[in-house]
Amino acid sequence: MAETRRITVSLPNSLLKEVDFIVSMERKNRSEFIKEAMKLYIREKRRMEVSQRLKDGYVEMSKINLALAEIGFEQDMEELNKYETNLTGCEKM
């Protein structure tokens, strides 16, 4: 079993009453409740951080994709102009 340490936590009475109600309903003690709440908070915090990193990555990739699409479009237009020039003998602008 992992080493444990005793800590002191100060809570407003209203919050402690809610905790005690849940603890009594779930037949747990305060320590178990707080341990589970902390683990849940840490998991959710990590999940939110990963989600934000993914979102930032998608935004960055969209900028890269747009730049590549614009380069491709410019090349396509150049090729189209060359093709039309060869067909008609007239250069377009």
DOVOZA-325056 format. One record per residue: residue in one letter; z, y, x of N, C-alpha, C in turn. Coordinates in steps of 0.1 Angstrom, whole numbers, always signed. Example, Ala and Ser with C-alpha at 12.3 -4.5 7.8 and 13.67 -1.06 7.14 Angstrom:
REM DOVOZA-325056
> a	+78	-57	+132	+78	-45	+123	+78	-33	+132
> s	+71	-22	+128	+71	-11	+137	+79	+0	+129
This chain:
REM DOVOZA-325056
> m	+0	-12	+8	+0	+0	+0	+0	+12	+9
> a	-7	+23	+4	-8	+35	+12	+6	+42	+13
> e	+8	+49	+23	+20	+57	+25	+20	+68	+14
> t	+32	+70	+9	+33	+81	-1	+44	+91	+3
> r	+42	+103	-2	+51	+114	+1	+56	+120	-12
> r	+68	+125	-12	+73	+131	-24	+70	+146	-23
> i	+65	+152	-34	+62	+166	-34	+69	+173	-46
> t	+70	+186	-46	+76	+193	-57	+64	+201	-63
> v	+63	+200	-76	+53	+207	-84	+60	+216	-94
> s	+56	+228	-95	+61	+237	-106	+51	+239	-116
> l	+55	+237	-129	+46	+238	-140	+52	+246	-151
> p	+44	+253	-159	+49	+261	-170	+54	+250	-180
> n	+64	+254	-188	+70	+245	-198	+60	+239	-207
> s	+51	+248	-212	+41	+243	-222	+32	+232	-216
> l	+28	+234	-204	+20	+223	-197	+28	+211	-195
> l	+41	+212	-191	+49	+200	-189	+51	+193	-202
> k	+53	+200	-213	+55	+193	-226	+42	+185	-229
> e	+30	+191	-226	+18	+183	-229	+17	+171	-220
> v	+21	+172	-207	+20	+161	-198	+30	+150	-203
> d	+42	+154	-206	+52	+145	-210	+48	+138	-223
> f	+41	+145	-232	+36	+138	-244	+26	+127	-241
> i	+17	+131	-232	+6	+121	-228	+12	+109	-221
> v	+22	+112	-212	+28	+102	-204	+36	+92	-213
> s	+42	+98	-223	+50	+89	-233	+40	+80	-241
> m	+29	+86	-245	+19	+79	-253	+12	+68	-245
> e	+10	+70	-232	+3	+61	-224	+13	+52	-216
> r	+25	+54	-218	+36	+46	-212	+34	+46	-196
> k	+33	+58	-191	+32	+60	-177	+44	+69	-173
> n	+45	+71	-160	+54	+81	-155	+47	+94	-150
> r	+54	+104	-148	+47	+117	-144	+40	+115	-131
> s	+45	+107	-121	+39	+105	-108	+25	+99	-110
> e	+25	+88	-119	+12	+82	-121	+2	+91	-128
> f	+7	+99	-137	-2	+108	-144	-8	+118	-135
> i	+1	+124	-126	-4	+135	-117	-13	+129	-107
> k	-10	+117	-102	-19	+110	-92	-33	+108	-98
> e	-33	+103	-111	-46	+101	-117	-53	+114	-120
> a	-46	+124	-124	-52	+137	-126	-58	+143	-114
> m	-51	+141	-103	-56	+147	-90	-69	+139	-86
> k	-69	+126	-87	-81	+118	-84	-92	+122	-92
> l	-90	+124	-105	-101	+128	-114	-106	+142	-110
> y	-97	+151	-107	-101	+164	-103	-110	+164	-90
> i	-106	+156	-80	-113	+155	-68	-127	+149	-70
> r	-128	+138	-78	-140	+132	-81	-150	+141	-88
> e	-144	+149	-98	-153	+158	-106	-157	+170	-96
> k	-149	+174	-88	-152	+185	-78	-164	+180	-69
> r	-162	+168	-64	-173	+163	-55	-186	+161	-63
> r	-185	+157	-75	-197	+155	-84	-204	+168	-86
> m	-196	+179	-89	-202	+192	-91	-208	+197	-78
> e	-202	+195	-67	-208	+199	-54	-221	+192	-51
> v	-222	+179	-54	-234	+172	-52	-245	+177	-61
> s	-241	+179	-74	-250	+185	-84	-256	+198	-79
> q	-247	+207	-74	-252	+220	-69	-261	+219	-57
> r	-258	+210	-48	-267	+207	-37	-281	+202	-41
> l	-281	+193	-51	-293	+188	-56	-301	+200	-63
> k	-294	+208	-71	-301	+219	-77	-307	+229	-67
> d	-299	+232	-56	-304	+241	-46	-316	+234	-39
> g	-316	+221	-37	-327	+214	-30	-340	+215	-39
> y	-338	+213	-52	-349	+214	-61	-356	+228	-61
> v	-347	+238	-61	-352	+252	-61	-360	+254	-48
> e	-355	+250	-37	-362	+251	-24	-375	+244	-24
> m	-375	+231	-29	-387	+224	-30	-397	+230	-39
> s	-393	+237	-49	-403	+243	-58	-410	+255	-51
> k	-402	+262	-42	-409	+272	-34	-419	+267	-25
> i	-415	+256	-18	-424	+249	-9	-437	+244	-16
> n	-435	+238	-28	-446	+232	-36	-455	+244	-40
> l	-450	+255	-44	-458	+266	-49	-466	+271	-37
> a	-460	+273	-25	-467	+277	-13	-479	+268	-10
> l	-476	+255	-10	-487	+245	-8	-498	+246	-18
> a	-494	+247	-31	-504	+248	-41	-513	+260	-39
> e	-507	+272	-35	-515	+284	-33	-524	+282	-22
> i	-520	+275	-11	-529	+273	+0	-540	+264	-4
> g	-537	+253	-12	-548	+244	-17	-557	+252	-26
> f	-552	+261	-34	-561	+268	-43	-571	+277	-35
> e	-565	+284	-25	-574	+292	-17	-585	+284	-10
> q	-581	+273	-5	-591	+264	+2	-602	+259	-8
> d	-597	+256	-20	-606	+251	-31	-616	+263	-34
> m	-611	+275	-35	-620	+286	-39	-630	+289	-28
> e	-625	+288	-15	-635	+289	-4	-646	+279	-4
> e	-642	+266	-7	-652	+256	-8	-661	+258	-20
> l	-656	+263	-31	-665	+265	-42	-675	+277	-39
> n	-670	+287	-33	-679	+298	-29	-690	+293	-19
> k	-686	+285	-10	-696	+279	+0	-707	+271	-8
> y	-702	+263	-17	-710	+254	-25	-720	+262	-34
> e	-715	+273	-40	-723	+281	-49	-733	+289	-40
> t	-729	+293	-28	-738	+300	-19	-749	+291	-15
> n	-746	+279	-12	-757	+269	-9	-766	+267	-20
> l	-761	+267	-33	-770	+264	-44	-779	+276	-47
> t	-773	+288	-47	-780	+300	-52	-786	+308	-40
> g	-780	+307	-28	-785	+315	-17	-778	+328	-17
> c	-770	+331	-27	-763	+344	-28	-748	+342	-25
> e	-742	+351	-17	-728	+350	-14	-720	+357	-24
> k	-709	+351	-29	-699	+357	-38	-687	+363	-31
> m	-681	+372	-37	-669	+378	-32	-656	+373	-38
